[in-house]
Amino acid sequence: MMAASWLVPVVPERLGILAETWSVRDGVVSASSSVVHVGGGATIALLVGTNVLIIVVIGLFANALAAARRDAQRQVTIQAWQLRPAPAARSIERLRALSASRVRSRA
């Protein structure tokens, strides 16, 4: 849906039905508007501000993902530790296995 909302005006522009609002020529991407005057200090501030905002938002998102991954890994480690057999249970299992092997060897 989001891609379609971008493509709807682009296709008529490329077909020449609507006036061109952006172009790529000689390695330069240029954007123009017949509705809004673009230029000057306010435009530069807007471009710099939005770029900084995007960088900050992406950084916060990456930090949140890293924290969620760290918490999930911690939970898995805790669960694995809680599910391991107790030392006494392991000793009993070893004794049973040892006595079973002795009984087999006698028979």
C-alpha positions as CSV (number, residue, x, y, z in Angstrom):
1,M,0.0,0.0,0.0
2,M,2.8,2.4,0.9
3,A,4.6,1.6,-2.4
4,A,1.5,2.2,-4.3
5,S,1.0,5.6,-2.7
6,W,4.4,6.6,-4.0
7,L,4.0,5.1,-7.4
8,V,0.6,6.7,-8.1
9,P,2.1,10.2,-8.8
10,V,5.3,8.9,-10.3
11,V,3.8,6.9,-13.1
12,P,1.9,9.9,-14.6
13,E,5.0,12.1,-14.2
14,R,7.1,9.6,-16.1
15,L,4.4,9.3,-18.8
16,G,4.3,13.1,-19.2
17,I,0.8,13.5,-17.9
18,L,1.8,15.5,-14.8
19,A,4.7,18.0,-14.5
20,E,8.0,16.4,-13.4
21,T,8.7,16.9,-9.6
22,W,12.0,15.1,-9.5
23,S,14.7,14.1,-11.9
24,V,18.2,12.5,-12.1
25,R,20.6,14.2,-14.5
26,D,24.4,14.1,-14.6
27,G,24.6,12.3,-11.3
28,V,22.4,14.9,-9.5
29,V,19.0,14.1,-8.0
30,S,16.8,17.2,-8.0
31,A,13.4,17.8,-6.6
32,S,11.0,20.7,-7.4
33,S,7.6,21.8,-6.4
34,S,5.1,24.0,-8.1
35,V,3.1,24.3,-4.8
36,V,5.8,25.0,-2.2
37,H,8.9,27.3,-2.6
38,V,11.9,25.2,-1.8
39,G,15.2,26.9,-0.9
40,G,17.0,29.1,1.6
41,G,18.0,28.5,5.2
42,A,14.7,27.0,6.3
43,T,14.9,24.3,3.7
44,I,18.5,23.5,4.7
45,A,17.5,23.4,8.4
46,L,14.5,21.1,7.5
47,L,16.8,18.7,5.5
48,V,19.5,18.6,8.2
49,G,16.9,18.2,11.0
50,T,15.0,15.4,9.3
51,N,18.2,13.5,8.5
52,V,19.4,13.8,12.1
53,L,16.0,12.7,13.4
54,I,16.0,9.7,11.1
55,I,19.5,8.7,12.3
56,V,18.4,9.1,16.0
57,V,15.3,7.0,15.4
58,I,17.2,4.3,13.7
59,G,19.8,4.3,16.5
60,L,17.0,4.0,19.1
61,F,15.4,1.2,17.2
62,A,18.7,-0.7,16.9
63,N,19.3,-0.2,20.6
64,A,15.8,-1.5,21.4
65,L,16.4,-4.6,19.2
66,A,19.8,-5.2,20.9
67,A,18.2,-4.9,24.4
68,A,15.4,-7.3,23.4
69,R,17.9,-9.8,22.0
70,R,20.0,-9.5,25.2
71,D,16.9,-10.1,27.4
72,A,15.8,-13.1,25.3
73,Q,19.3,-14.6,25.5
74,R,19.4,-14.0,29.3
75,Q,16.0,-15.7,29.7
76,V,17.2,-18.8,27.7
77,T,20.3,-19.0,29.8
78,I,18.3,-18.8,33.0
79,Q,15.9,-21.4,31.8
80,A,18.7,-23.8,30.8
81,W,20.3,-23.3,34.2
82,Q,17.0,-24.0,36.0
83,L,16.2,-27.1,33.9
84,R,19.6,-28.7,34.5
85,P,19.6,-31.7,36.8
86,A,20.5,-31.0,40.4
87,P,24.0,-32.3,41.5
88,A,22.4,-34.9,43.9
89,A,20.2,-36.2,41.0
90,R,23.3,-36.5,38.8
91,S,25.1,-38.4,41.6
92,I,22.2,-40.8,42.0
93,E,22.1,-41.4,38.3
94,R,25.8,-42.2,38.2
95,L,25.4,-44.6,41.1
96,R,22.5,-46.4,39.4
97,A,24.5,-46.7,36.2
98,L,27.5,-48.0,38.1
99,S,25.5,-50.6,40.0
100,A,23.7,-51.6,36.9
101,S,27.0,-52.2,35.1
102,R,28.3,-54.2,38.1
103,V,25.2,-56.4,38.1
104,R,25.6,-57.0,34.3
105,S,29.3,-57.9,34.8
106,R,28.5,-60.4,37.5
107,A,25.8,-62.1,35.4
